[in-house]
Amino acid sequence: MWEELQRVLLDGLRAADRLDFSRATIDASHVQAKRGRSSPKVGSSPVDRARPGSKHHVLTDARGTPLRVSLTGGHRNDVTQLLPLIDTLGRCGASGAGHGAS
């Protein structure tokens, strides 16, 4: 359901010429796990006294529009999601890559 919603929203932004693929940003944020500690998407945090948690990894366009999001265990290094997020660009409509670049 969420992927379909994201696709519809990105299609609308693309049609309105509101996506800028001239550059992208990838960042991650650690979130403490309150439940579901046995999930593969939960792991001990290297920065929060080994408390269990997850990481949200987000790829945005040049305007800060979220293009793709992934969820991993809190112990995963951010660089592990760099290529997987970039590889999904074709699926989120980056056929206009470079659009808006000068």
C-alpha positions in Angstrom: 0.0 0.0 0.0 2.7 2.5 1.0 4.7 1.8 -2.2 1.6 2.5 -4.3 0.9 5.7 -2.5 4.5 6.8 -3.0 4.3 6.0 -6.7 1.2 8.0 -7.1 2.7 11.0 -5.2 5.9 10.8 -7.2 4.0 10.6 -10.5 2.1 13.7 -9.6 5.3 15.6 -8.6 7.0 14.4 -11.9 4.0 15.6 -13.9 4.1 19.0 -12.2 7.9 19.1 -12.9 8.6 19.3 -9.2 11.3 16.6 -9.0 15.0 17.6 -9.4 17.4 14.7 -10.0 20.4 17.0 -10.6 21.7 15.7 -7.2 20.5 13.6 -4.3 21.1 13.2 -0.6 21.1 10.1 1.5 20.9 10.2 5.3 19.9 7.9 8.1 18.3 8.3 11.5 18.3 5.8 14.5 15.0 5.1 16.2 14.9 3.2 19.5 12.8 0.0 19.4 10.0 -0.1 21.9 8.7 -3.5 20.7 9.5 -6.1 18.1 13.1 -6.6 19.3 13.4 -10.0 17.6 12.7 -8.5 14.2 15.5 -8.6 11.6 15.0 -4.8 11.2 16.0 -4.2 14.9 19.6 -4.4 16.1 21.8 -3.0 18.9 22.8 0.6 18.4 26.5 1.4 18.3 25.8 5.0 19.4 23.0 4.5 22.0 24.6 2.1 24.6 23.6 -0.9 22.5 19.9 -0.3 23.0 17.8 -2.1 20.3 16.6 0.1 17.5 16.1 0.6 13.8 17.5 2.9 11.2 15.5 4.8 8.6 17.6 5.5 5.5 16.2 8.2 3.2 17.1 9.2 -0.4 15.9 12.7 -1.4 16.1 14.7 -4.6 17.8 18.2 -4.8 14.7 19.8 -3.3 14.5 17.5 -0.3 11.6 15.4 -1.6 11.8 11.9 -0.2 12.2 9.4 -3.1 12.9 6.1 -1.4 13.1 4.9 2.2 14.6 1.7 3.7 14.5 0.3 7.2 17.4 -1.7 8.7 18.5 -2.8 12.2 20.2 0.0 14.2 23.5 -1.8 14.1 23.8 -1.5 10.3 26.3 0.9 8.9 24.8 3.7 6.8 27.0 2.9 3.8 25.3 -0.5 3.4 22.2 1.2 2.1 23.9 3.7 -0.3 23.9 1.5 -3.4 20.5 -0.2 -2.7 18.8 3.2 -2.4 20.5 4.5 -5.6 19.6 1.3 -7.5 15.9 2.0 -6.7 16.0 5.3 -8.6 14.9 3.7 -11.8 11.8 2.4 -10.0 10.8 5.8 -8.6 11.0 7.5 -12.0 14.4 8.9 -12.4 14.2 8.7 -16.1 14.6 12.4 -16.1 17.9 12.1 -14.2 19.8 15.3 -14.5 16.7 17.3 -15.2 17.1 20.8 -13.9 20.9 20.6 -13.9 22.7 23.6 -15.3 
